[in-house]
Amino acid sequence: MFDQNPSRPIRLRRTRLCGAALGLAALAATAACGTRNAEADESVPTPEDAAVEQLGVTVLDTFDHDPDSFTQGLELRDGVFYESAGLYGESDVRLVEPGTGEVIETVALPEDEFAEGLTLTEDSLWQITWKEGVAYQRDLTTLEVVETASYEGEGWGICSDGTQLVMSDGSSTLTFRDPETFEETGTARVTLDGEPLDQINELECVDGQVWANVWQTDQIVRIDPATGEVGAVVDAAGLLTEDEAATADVLNGIAAAEEEGTFYITGKRWPKLFLVSFDPAS
């Protein structure tokens, strides 16, 4: 379903701002920053449609994660994580050892750019920025920039389904892009119970579906990109201990794991990364 004018979005009340330590410039970035607390105040509305699956998280394993990484995008390939970390003056793209959380390689963005999501194509990496309208195509090994592309509006999350890129901008709209040129090829409106669902954030494309973090919540939704309809809502609350949550930010970061039906998930400034499956809620 293509829609250039989504209306009446389900909006989730925003109640907190990023910490003052980010500075005045970064305070303008609160739309993408999160809540500065891993215990989200908001949640995706409970689906009224019985066909929408309600899922929970089964933790299969736990790993260390850099607690200083403001995670905006996460992908796994050939036993290595590709991660995009945000904030002005701190943004980078990095290679990470899954078992230890050790940062193997990192390339910084300019200090006036706020990194957002990333995704991998067959032979390159695309990393987007928040308000700067710049997308970087990078070499998979060196992480150095190969090409740049520009786009209108904000960049939040991005994933590749093998034939096209799918990008979010914090609204209820997903934008489809050519994986070679980054040109827009179409849009879809994300809906839950027939109403637009906004604040769609980090994305992961798996088996023709798009899994998405919903900013300011502990929920992940599964979206059919052909229709924009949400087919499942995952409750991922309570993964961190109280002490861990006190210094962490919101849930953000989904990567398909090696075994079918499993995922790695983490969050902004989270000290842990979890290998999980999404199973029917009890």
C-alpha positions in Angstrom: 0.0 0.0 0.0 1.6 3.3 -1.1 0.6 6.5 0.6 2.2 9.9 0.4 -0.1 11.5 3.0 -0.4 9.3 6.2 -3.1 10.7 8.5 -4.2 10.3 12.1 -1.0 8.5 13.3 -1.0 6.7 16.6 1.4 9.0 18.6 3.1 7.9 21.7 3.5 10.7 24.3 7.2 11.9 24.7 7.9 12.7 28.3 11.7 13.0 28.7 14.6 14.7 27.0 18.2 13.6 26.4 20.6 14.6 29.2 22.0 18.1 29.4 25.5 16.6 28.9 24.8 16.4 25.2 25.0 20.2 24.9 22.6 22.7 23.3 23.2 21.4 19.8 22.3 17.9 20.8 19.3 18.8 22.8 17.7 19.6 19.4 18.3 15.9 18.7 15.9 14.6 21.2 13.6 13.2 18.6 16.1 10.5 17.9 17.9 10.4 21.3 15.6 8.3 23.4 14.6 8.7 27.0 17.9 8.3 28.9 16.3 5.4 30.7 15.9 1.9 29.5 12.5 1.6 31.2 10.3 3.1 28.5 7.3 5.2 29.6 5.3 4.4 26.5 4.1 1.3 24.7 2.5 0.3 21.4 -1.3 0.0 21.9 -2.5 -3.5 22.5 -3.8 -4.8 19.1 -7.5 -5.2 18.9 -7.2 -7.4 15.8 -6.8 -11.0 16.9 -4.8 -11.7 13.8 -2.0 -9.6 15.1 0.4 -11.8 17.0 1.4 -10.8 20.5 4.9 -12.1 21.2 7.4 -12.1 24.0 11.2 -12.5 24.2 13.0 -15.7 25.1 16.6 -15.0 26.0 18.9 -17.7 24.6 22.3 -16.1 25.5 23.7 -12.8 26.8 26.9 -11.0 25.6 28.8 -7.9 26.6 28.1 -4.7 24.6 29.9 -1.3 24.7 27.9 0.8 27.2 29.2 4.0 25.5 27.7 3.0 22.1 24.5 5.0 21.3 23.4 2.2 19.1 21.4 3.2 16.0 21.9 0.3 13.7 23.1 -3.3 14.0 23.8 -6.1 11.4 25.6 -9.4 11.5 27.6 -10.9 8.7 30.4 -13.5 8.6 30.6 -13.6 12.4 31.1 -9.9 12.8 28.7 -7.1 13.9 28.4 -3.9 11.9 27.2 -1.2 14.3 26.2 2.4 13.8 26.6 4.7 16.9 25.0 8.1 17.1 25.2 11.5 18.8 26.8 14.7 17.6 30.6 14.5 18.2 30.4 10.8 18.9 29.0 9.2 15.8 30.8 6.4 14.1 30.5 3.1 12.2 32.2 0.1 13.8 33.0 -3.6 13.5 32.4 -5.5 16.7 33.3 -9.0 17.9 30.0 -10.7 18.9 31.3 -12.9 21.7 33.1 -10.1 23.6 31.7 -6.8 22.5 35.3 -5.7 21.5 35.4 -3.0 18.9 37.6 -4.3 16.1 37.5 -1.2 13.8 35.9 2.2 13.9 35.5 5.1 11.5 34.2 8.4 12.8 31.7 10.7 11.2 32.1 14.5 11.1 31.3 16.0 14.4 28.4 17.9 13.0 26.7 14.7 11.8 24.4 12.4 13.8 24.7 8.8 12.6 21.5 6.7 12.4 20.8 3.3 11.0 22.9 1.1 8.7 22.4 -1.9 6.5 24.4 -4.3 4.3 23.9 -5.1 0.7 25.7 -7.8 -1.2 28.9 -5.8 -1.5 28.7 -2.6 0.5 27.2 -0.9 3.6 24.8 2.0 3.7 24.8 4.3 6.8 22.3 7.2 7.1 22.3 10.4 9.2 19.5 12.0 11.2 18.9 15.6 9.9 21.9 16.0 7.7 20.3 14.3 4.6 23.5 12.3 3.9 23.8 8.6 3.2 27.2 7.0 3.1 28.0 3.9 1.0 31.0 2.2 2.6 33.4 -0.6 1.9 32.5 -3.6 4.0 36.1 -4.3 5.0 37.7 -0.9 5.6 34.4 1.0 6.4 35.7 3.9 4.3 33.3 5.9 2.2 32.9 4.8 -1.4 30.0 7.0 -2.4 27.6 9.5 -0.8 23.9 10.2 -1.6 21.5 12.8 -0.4 17.8 12.5 0.6 15.0 14.7 1.9 13.7 14.5 5.4 15.1 12.7 8.5 16.9 9.3 8.6 16.2 6.9 11.4 16.4 3.2 10.4 17.3 1.3 7.3 17.4 -2.4 6.1 17.9 -4.3 2.9 15.5 -7.1 1.8 17.9 -8.2 -0.9 16.3 -6.2 -3.7 15.6 -2.8 -2.2 16.4 -0.7 0.8 13.7 0.1 3.4 14.1 3.3 5.4 12.3 4.9 8.3 12.1 8.6 9.3 10.4 8.5 12.7 6.9 8.8 11.2 4.6 6.0 10.1 6.1 6.0 6.6 8.6 3.5 5.2 10.5 4.6 2.1 11.8 2.2 -0.4 15.1 3.0 -2.1 17.3 1.6 -4.9 20.3 -0.2 -3.3 22.7 1.2 -5.9 21.6 4.8 -6.3 19.7 5.4 -3.1 16.9 6.9 -5.2 13.4 6.7 -3.7 11.2 4.1 -5.4 8.1 4.2 -3.3 6.6 4.4 0.2 4.3 2.4 2.5 2.3 3.5 5.5 2.7 1.4 8.7 -0.7 0.7 10.3 -1.8 -1.2 13.4 -5.5 -2.0 13.7 -6.0 0.2 10.6 -4.4 3.3 12.2 -1.0 4.7 11.2 1.7 3.8 13.8 4.5 6.4 13.9 8.0 6.5 15.6 9.2 3.6 13.5 12.9 3.5 14.3 15.7 0.8 13.7 14.8 -1.8 11.1 15.8 -5.4 10.2 14.6 -7.0 7.0 14.1 -10.8 7.3 12.2 -13.2 5.0 10.1 -10.5 3.3 9.1 -8.9 6.6 10.5 -5.8 8.4 11.1 -5.9 12.2 11.2 -2.4 13.7 11.9 -0.8 17.0 9.3 1.7 18.0 11.0 4.6 19.6 10.2 5.4 23.3 8.8 1.9 23.8 10.0 -1.6 24.7 8.1 -3.0 21.7 9.3 -4.3 18.4 6.8 -4.7 15.6 6.8 -7.0 12.5 5.6 -5.1 9.4 4.6 -6.5 6.0 6.2 -4.0 3.6 3.8 -4.8 0.8 0.8 -3.5 2.8 2.4 -1.7 5.8 0.3 -3.7 8.2 1.7 -4.7 11.5 1.4 -8.5 11.9 3.0 -8.9 15.3 4.0 -6.9 18.4 6.9 -8.1 20.6 7.1 -7.0 24.2 10.8 -6.8 25.0 10.6 -5.1 28.4 12.7 -6.1 31.4 15.8 -7.4 29.6 18.2 -5.3 31.8 18.5 -5.3 35.5 17.4 -2.3 37.5 21.0 -1.1 37.9 21.8 -1.6 34.2 18.6 0.2 33.1 19.5 3.2 35.3 22.4 4.2 33.1 21.1 2.9 29.8 18.9 4.4 27.1 16.1 2.9 25.0 15.9 -0.4 23.3 17.3 0.0 19.7 19.2 -2.4 17.5 18.0 -5.7 15.8 20.1 -8.1 13.8 19.0 -11.4 12.4 21.1 -14.2 14.0 22.7 -17.2 12.5 19.9 -19.6 13.3 16.6 -19.0 11.6 14.0 -17.3 13.9 16.6 -15.8 16.3 17.8 -12.3 16.7 20.4 -10.2 18.5 18.9 -7.1 20.2 20.4 -4.4 22.3 19.9 -0.7 23.0 21.5 2.7 23.2 24.2 2.7 25.8 23.2 -0.8 26.8 25.9 -2.9 28.5 24.4 -6.1 27.2 23.4 -7.7 23.9 20.9 -10.5 23.9 20.4 -13.5 21.6 16.7 -14.1 21.6 13.7 -15.6 19.9 10.3 -14.1 19.6 7.7 -16.5 20.9 3.9 -16.4 21.6 3.3 -14.4 24.8 2.0 -16.5 27.7 
